[in-house]
Amino acid sequence: MTDFSPLIDGVYLIAVIFFILGLRAMASPETARRGIVSAGVAMLLAVLVTFLIGGLTNFGLIAIGIIVGGGIGWYWARVVKMTAMPQMVAIFNGMGGGAAAAIAAVTLLVSVSDPTNASLSVAGAVIGSISIAGSVIAFLKLQGWIVQRAVVFRGQQVLNIAILVVALAFGVLTVVQATTTWLLPFFILMLVYGVALTVRIGGADMPVVISLFNAMTGIAVALDGFALVNSSLGDAGYAMVIAGILVGAAGSLLTLKMARAMNRSVGNVIFGGFGATEEVGGVIQGSLKPISAEDAASLMAYANQVIIAPGYGMAVAQAQRKVKELTDALEAKGVNVKFAIHPVAGRMPGHMNVLLAEAGVSYDKLYDLDEVNGQFATTDVVLVIGANDVVNPAARRQGSPLYGMPILDVDKAKNVIVIKRGQGRGFAGVENELFYKENCRMLYGDANEAVGKLVSAVGTA
């Protein structure tokens, strides 16, 4: 039989190099597309060369799985709306965690008598099961099919810990007794724990949760890879280890960065139940002051600089193309237009960047929080489109649930115009003090329609 090991190892090495280069390219919006394509091609090569591993069987079932899974993924990615991209990322990431858990289950069924492999597989099953169950709940919350706020009740933490402890006990028994007797209750309880863990996390924390589950999926895959290294499929195991470590490391760093952007620990995000109840008490001075589209357009058309701060409301209304039209109309009037992007604006990391890039907004107009905050004080008009918690000055006030969270300092601008569908609060359930300030005016309505009116009015201003 021909030994293809040198070829397989060589292709895996090339794939790993392309994974790393692709990940590096994703650091910039200008090169992200190239990075995604590079990593995708590398993964395709790694999958194809895996068929050359000796002893591999069931080629028909494998082909069916690739065709069905690849077909569904391709179709969904083609038809999904940009506003639903967070949901798609969440559920696709969950599929990765589920695959890792399934591989761990098969490995345990085949080699449960090997303590090393069994331990690695149980660890991969724990993380993968939590990832798929939690990702499904995240998808349902983002899709609006279940309540989006954090669901908490008395004794919930104790119950969750009890579920986790019992599940881990079944996993330990599987390894110690070298038996598959406890596998079914082990997996059931781990899935239940993943659900219980995620339902107490509110919609405002979904960007961090998506990043965390992405990291967990990578770690689960790496653990499965270590187990496969000791089996007859060792070559495939090496590829899984490297790919899993890359995903786990990148996801972990992104999770920490997102949590830091909200000035909260990852533990507080996961176990804090933030957003379960709305802030009560406290009286905000001032009143909400509406403005017409014509008056708002006049303010912007005669400004030297306008900064646009987008949020999830822009995504829901699919207003990014109208925003690009507004940018072009203002620049035609000689106005300098910039965009202020908060790290957790939207439902996933980079959500606003992706939407604006899709509409053709130049990357050099996008400024992150640290770059733009010092510019608001000298800005004539700030246009807030569907953002709430990330522009709430309550974050500077002790006693507020948002206290300490870095925000866009839009309230320091000379004029602030907020496009909002109604007078509701943000995901955090905290009244926005910005809306009541003297320099703030409210332009009510669907963001797409409201920005469209501004485009028309700017043209005649």
Summary of the structure (lengths in Angstrom):
residues: 461
radius of gyration: 24.9
end to end distance: 78.8
largest distance: 82.3
contacts: 1613
relative contact order: 0.10
helix: 65%
strand: 7%
